[in-house]
Amino acid sequence: MAAFLQTVHRRRRRNAAAAAVAGAAFLAIAVVFSVFLATRNDADANEVVIFTGVAASSAAPDSSSSGCREMQALGDHGARCRYLRTHPPCAPEGYVDYLRLLYCWFGREPWLGYAVLALWLLVLFYLLGDTASEYFCASLEGLSSVLRLPPAIAGVTLLSLGNGAPDVLSSVVAFAGGGEDAGDVGLSGVLGGALFVSTVVAGVVAIVAGRRGGGPVTIERRGFVCDVCFLLVALGYLLTMLLTGAVTVWAAVSFLSLYAGYVLLVWTSHCCAASSAEEEDSKHPASSLAAPLLLYDDASPPPLMVSSKPTAAPRTFARRLVDLLHSPLYLPRRLTIPDIAAHRWSKPNAVASALLSPLLLAAISLPTTTTNTLVLLSAALAGILLAASATLTTDAASPPKSRWARLPWLAGGFLMSVLWSYVLARELVSLLVSIGVAAGVEAGVLGATVLAWGNSLGDLVADVALAMRHGGAETAVAGCYAGPAFNTVVGLGLSLTLAAGAHHPEPYAIPAGVAVYVAVGFLAAALVWAVVVLPARGMRLDAVLGVGLLVIYFVFLCVRLAILMPLH
């Protein structure tokens, strides 16, 4: 499963252009708000304070799509603003009531409101992906090293979790937020992302690899067939639950347990392969390459983490500008997520994260309407003790090196990166549902397109770049199927388990419409096309496979649009 390791490393490379664009979008939002605050009257300013105080607990249980339809029937922005002031919010749980922002604050300039929401959507996508790649994956890599997991097991457990964190957390947040629209976003987002990666990304990779010089590119048959067949089995199980219309806790848990069976299968294959490698090494000792990639001595840093700080490059004006634009998005996470990656190690930042992370955890966990002084004081005391311990036990020159000294830092980094990703995913889902309500578009459409594309475009760029390199096409193709398999089974399995548990002992009604069945059907068709065409052509990547996959996704978009048209 070296494919997972290389995929995680590709996602962890910082993209300066993306950081600059996200920073510029954040700056533009700040400028627009500053100008409006200067030009609005006192009543409007108070309205801003009110809606920014709306948090997770403000979304009442009865805020359903019916209320949103009532609001959409109103004629103008003023009437909709008055409706929102006297009714529960239509959107699911979030820290900003985007509909009140759009209709009450930008009611006179609606185009500017939509522009601000689009820019904020871009910022949230960047923050969610960057948090997963820079912090979540680093913590999981370190944990896999400390736990001495072989690459095969690490690839299908911790590292695949890091790779699919945005999709999985978006699905969990959507189902946990309550409401049919939010659940539809989560279900459509996971299936739409799996379809996009297994058709568009895999298709472009096949075309690029087929046209690259150096002869035909072939991939290993057993791993490819195993990943595709597992995803087909998972889709069959999911389709069965969708057809019943409801899911119990036990059905959801059994669906989630499919991945445990897959991990067991991979572990068994790894053990057999390791035994064969040992026998081969006993005959040819000089050719031993079977040592696990993630094992290392306690005296040396993990091989997956940079062992020394790179030489500082000259800071040009462009680099300083990028850092300035990026700093408002970077510093809050840097100061609250424990991070012992050697190339980012800073003792002041480590001490600050030990101090502030308990406070952030307590502040987010507490209901916004409740001021629990005791909990906050306890969190502050815990932060002071952790900061003092970090000051006394860490070195300014390098992060902790011993195995057990790294473990609490890695566990803290994992916990806080999950917390940040959860908050960002919740806000992203809330914004997507709000945009769907304002634009009169089904939330599921945005989940299958905008959410899926936003979480998968990074895979497209990284996999295509890898396919252009010698020997990288097989890794890219493996990621195109193993990743969606994890996101579908673990993401939807965990989401359905939590949703069914909240409704226990009553079954949970799955918010599945015709569009969800269409997505499942086209995803199954794409998998069947790949598993039939690729072996028939000698496991050779070429335009026949790639064009066929792209055509399947194009037809899916056409059918999805045809389903949407009668609604208007």
N, C-alpha and C positions, 0 to 999 in steps of 0.2 A: 504493500500500500504506500509505496514511496510517492505515488501520485498525489495523495492527500498532503504529504509533507511539502512537496513543491508548490501545490496550490495555495497552501497557507502562507508560504514565504512570498509568493507573488502578491497576495492580498495585503501583506504587511508593508510592502514598499510604499513609501510616502509619495503621493502625486502632488507636486507643487502647484501645478495648474489647477487641479480640483480645489486645493486649499485656497488659492487666490480667488477663484470664482465664488466659492462659498463665503469667503471673507468679504468680498465686494458686495455680494447680495445682502449680507448682514449689515454692512455699512449703509447700503442704500435704504434698507428698512429703518435703520436708526435715524437717518437724515429725514426721511418722510415723516416719521413720528415726531421728530423735533420741530419741524416746520408746522405740522398740524397743531401741536401743543401750543405753539406760539400764536397761532391764529384762531384757536377755538375759544369760546367763552367759558366761564366757570362751570356752567352746567354740563357742558360737553366734557370738560376735564374731569369732573366728578364721575361721569359715565365711564371714562377710561379706568379710573381707580376701581369702580365696581366690577367691571368685567374681568380685569386682571386678577381680582380676588377670587374668581370662580375657579374651583379646583375639582378634584376627582369626586368629592362627595356631593357636589352640586348637581350632578346629573341624576335626576330623580328616576326611580324605577319606571314611572309611567311616561317618561319621555320617549315616545315611540315614533315610528314613521308616520302614524296617523296625524300627530300634531304637526309634523313637517309638511304633510300634504295640505293641512288647513292653512298654514302660513304661506305656502306657495300659491294658494288660490287668491291671496290678497293682491291688490293692484300695484302698489308702489313700495319703495323702500321705507317710507315713513310709516305706513300701515304695518309693515312687517316688523319694524323696530318696536312699535307699540305692542304688537303681539308678543314679541320675545321678552319684553319687560314684564309681562303679566303671566307668562306661561313657562313651564319647565323647558330647559334647552332641548333642542332636537338632536344635537350631536351627542355622541357618547362621551365618556369621562375624559377630561383633559384640563389643562391649566389655563386655557384661554377659550372663551366663548367666541368662536370665530364668526358665527352668524351675527351676533350683536356687534362685533367689530365691523363687519361688512355693512350691515344695514343701518346701524345707529351712528357710527363714527364716520364712515365713508359714504353715507347715503347720498350726499350731494355729488360726489365724484366716484361712482361705482367702478369705473374702469381702473382707477388708482387702487381701490380696495382689492380687486382681483389681481392686480400686479403685485401688491404686497404679499398676498397669500401665495402666489406662484413663487416669489423669491423665498419666502419662508419655507415652502415645500422643498425647494432646492437645498436650503441650509439643513433642514431636518434629514434629508436623504444623505447628505454628506456626513453629518454628525453621527448618524446611526452606523453607516458603513465604516467610517474612520475609527469609531470607538471599538467596533468589533475587530477590525484588522490590527490596530495599533496596541490595544490593551487586552481585549478578550483573548485573542489568539496568542499573545505573548504569555499570558498567565496559563493558558491551557498547555502550551508547549512546555513551559517550565514544569507544570504539574506532571505531565507525561514523562519528563526526564527524571524528576524526583521519585516518582512511583516506579521507575524502571520498566515502563511498558515497551514491548517490542513495537516496531513501526506498524506492523499489520493491525495490532489491536488499537494502538494510538490513533491510527488513521480513521478507523470506523467508530471511534468513541469520542475522545476529547478533541482531537483536531478537526474532525468533521463537524462537531458542535460549534467550534469556533468559526469554521467556514460558513456554516448556515445560520449563524446567530441572528442576523437581521430578519430572515424569513421566518424562523421559528418564533422569535419574540414578537414579531408583528402579528402572527397568527394567534399566539397565546393572549396577547393584549386585546385583540379584536374580540375573541370569544369571551374574555373576562369582562369586557366593557359592558356587555349586556346590549340587548336590542337586536332586532333582525338585521338592520343595516350593517352594524359592526361585525356580526357573525358572517354575513355575506362577504364583507371585505376580507376577513381572514381566510375563509374557504377559497374564495376566488383568487386571492393573492398567492397562496401556496400552489394551487393547481396551475394558475397562469404563469407563475415563475418556473415551475417544473416544465411546463410546455414550452416556454420561451427558450430555456436553456437546452432542452433536449431536441429542439427543432432548429431555431435560428442560430444559437451558438454552435451546436454540433454540426449543423449544415455548413456554416461559414468555415469552421475548422476543417471539415472534410474537403471543401473546395480549395482552400488555401494550401492544405497539405498535398492535395493532388496536383496542384500546379507548381509546387516548389520543385526546383531542380534536384538532381541527385538520385533519380529512380523512384519507383513506387514506394509509398509509405504503407506499411502493414502494422496491425496492432495484434496484441495477444488475445487469442480466442476465449480462453476459459474465464478470465476475469470479466471481459465484456459481456459474455452471455450470462454470467452469474448476476451481474448488476442489473441488466435489463430484465431478466426473468424475475428477480426479486421485486423490482418496481411493478411489473405486471401483476404479480400475485398481490401486492399491496393495493393496487388499483382495484382488483377484483373484490377484495375484502371491503374496501371503501365504498364501492358501488353497491354492495349488498346492504351496507348500513344506510346509504342514501335512499335506496328503494324502500326500506322499511319506514323511513320518515322520522325515526326517533332512535336514540342510542342510549343504552343503559351504561352504568359505570363499568360493569364487567365486560361489555362489548368493546368499550373504548380502551380498557386496559389490555384486553386481548389483542386489539389492533396495535397498540403501542408495543406489546411484547413481541410482535413480529421482528422488530429490529434486534431484540435480544437473541432470537434464533439466528438472525443473519450474522451477528457478532460471533456467536458460537461456531457457525459454519466457517467464518473467516479464521477464527482461532484454530479450528481443527485443520484447516488447509495449511495454516502457517506452521503448525507443529509437524505435519507430514513433510512440508517443504524443508523445514529445518533439519529433520532427521535425514532426508535425502542429501541435503547439503553437507551434513557431517560425514556421511558415508563417502561422499565425493571428495571431501577435504582430506579424509584419511588416506585416500588413494593419491591425491594431488595436493600435498600440504602447502605448496607455494602459491596456490591459486585461491586461497581462502578469502572469500568476500562476504561471508555469512554473518559477520558480527552485527548485532543490533545497532541501528543508527543512533538510538537515544540513550545508550549506556555510556558512562564516563566515570572517571574517578572523582571522589569528593574533593580532591585537592585542586581540581581544574574546573573552570566554568563549563556549562553545558555546551555541546557543539552546535546546537541550534540557535544559540545566542551569540552575538558578537563579543569576542573576548577582550577587545580593547577599543578605546574610543578612537574614531577616525580623526585623521589630521584635519584641522579646521580649514575650510576653504575660504578664500577671500570673499568678504561680504560685499557684494555689489549693491547698487541702488535698487535693482529689481528684487534682489533677495531680501533686502531690508523692507521693501514695500510689501512683499508677500508675507513676511513675518508680522508686520504691523496689521495687515488685514486679517491674518489668521489668529492673532493673539486673543481676541475676545472669545473665539470658539475653542481655543486650545487650553488656556490657563485654568478655567474652572474644572476641567477634567484632570489636568495635570496635577492640580493641587488637592484632589480628592480621591484619586485612584492610586494605590500603592503600586510602584513600578520599579523592578530591579533589573530591567534590561540593561546590559552593560553599556550599550551605546547611548542610552538616555539617562544613565545614573546621575543623580544629584542628591546629595545628602540633605540640603535644605528642603528640596521638594519632597523627599521621603518623610522627613519629620513633619512637614505641613500636611501631607496626606494622612499620616497617622493621627494628627490632631483633628483634622476636619472631617474625615470620613465617618466617624461615629455620629457627629452632629448632622451631617447630610442624611445618613441613614435614618436617624430619629425624626428629622424634619419631614422627610418624605413618607415615612411610615405612619406618622400621626395624622388623623383627620384635620383638615384645614380649619374647621370650625371649632376645634378644641385646642386650648392652650394648656398642655400638660407640662407644667414647669418641672415636676419631678423627673420625668423622662428626659427632658432636655438637659437638666443639670447632671443627671447620671451619664448621659452621652458626653457632656463636656468633661466630666471627671475621667471617664474612660479615655477620651481623646488626650487629655493631659498626661495620663499614665503611659499611654502608648507612645506619645511623642517623646516623653522622657526616656523610655526604654530604647526607642530608636536612636536618640541622641547618644546614649551610652554604649550601644552595641554595634553601631555601624561605623564604617570607615569612610572618610570623605573622598578617598581616591577610587574606591571600587565597591560594588555591591557585595552582600554576603555570598560566600563561596561554598560553605559546607552545606550538605544536603538538608539537614534539619533546620539550619538557620534560614534557608530560603523558603521553607514550607509555609510559615505564617504569612510571609510577604506575598507569596503566590496565591494563597487562599484569600487574603484580603483583596488583592488585585482582581481575582476572579469575582468575588462578591460585589465589589464596587462597580466593576465594568458591567456586570449583569444589571445592577441597579440603574446605572446610566442608560444602558440599552433599553431597559424596560420603560423608563420615563420617556425616552425619545420615541420609542415605538408607539407608546400610548398617544403621544401628541401627534404623531404622524397619522395614525388611524383616525383620530378625531378630526384632523384637518381634512383628510380625504373625504370623510363622510360629509363634512360641512360644505366642501366644494361641490360634492355631488348634489346636496340639497339645493344650494344656491343656483347651480347650473341646470337643475332639473334632470340630472343623469343618475342612473342607478348606481348605488354604491358598489355593487359587484362588478360593474364595468370598469370603474376606476381601480378596483382591486386586481382584476385580471390584466389590466393594461399598465396604468401609471405605477402602481405599487410593484407589480411584477417586473416592469422594465427598470424602475429605479433600483431595485435590489439585484438585478441581473446584468446591467450594462457593464459593471466592473468585471464580471466573469467573461463577457464577450470580448472586451479589450485584452484582458490578460490571457485568455485561452488562444485567441488569434495570434497574439504576439508569440506565445509559446509554440504554436503550431508552425510558425515560420522558422523556428530554430531546428537544427538537426537533432532528432531524437526526442523532441518535445511533443509531437502529435499524440502519442499514446497517452501521455499524462493528461493532455487537454481533453481527449475523448473520455478518459476515465472520470474526470471531474464533471463532465456533462451528464453522466448518468448516476454516479455514486452520490453526488451532491443532491439532486432532486429526490433520490430515494430516501436519503436521511431527512430532508425537509418535509417530505410528504408523510412519512411514517411517524417520525418523532414530533414534528411540528403539529400536524393535525391530530396525532394520537394524544399528545400531551394536552392540546387545546380541548379536544372532546372529553378527555378524562376530567379535566377541571370543570368544564361546563356541566357535564353529567353529574359530577359530585355535588355541585352547587344545587342541582335540582333533585337530588336523591331524596326519597325513594321513587319519585316520578321520573320517567325517561325524559331525556332532553330532545326537543324537536330540532332537527338539523335544518338550518335555513338554506335549503337547496332548491333552486329553481331550475328552469330548463337550461339556463346558461351553464350551470355547474355540470350537468350531465353532458352538455356539449364539450366542455373542457376535458372531462374524463374520457369521452369517446375519442377526441382528437389526440390526446396524450397516448392512449392505448394504440391508436393507429400509427403514430410516429414511432413508438417502441417496436411494434410489429414490423414496420418497414425497415427499421435499422437492423433488427435481429434476423431478418430474412435476406436483405440485400447484401449486407456486409459479409456474412459467411459465403454467400453465393459467389461473391467476387473475390474470394480468397483473402478476406479480411483487409482488403486494400481500400484506402481512403481515396475517393475521387468525386467528380462532379455528379455522378449518378446518385450516390447517396445524399450529397449535400443539396442538390437542387430539389430532390424529392422531399426532403425535410422542410425546406423553405416553402415549397408549394403547400404542404400540409398546414403550416402556420398561416400562410396567406388566406387559404380557404377558411380556416378557423376565424380569422378576423372578419371575413365577409359574412359568415354565418352569424357571428356575434352581433355585427351591425344590423343584419336583417332581423334578428330577434328584437333589437332595441327600437327599430324604426316604428313599429305599430304603437309604441308607447307615446309617440309624439304625433 
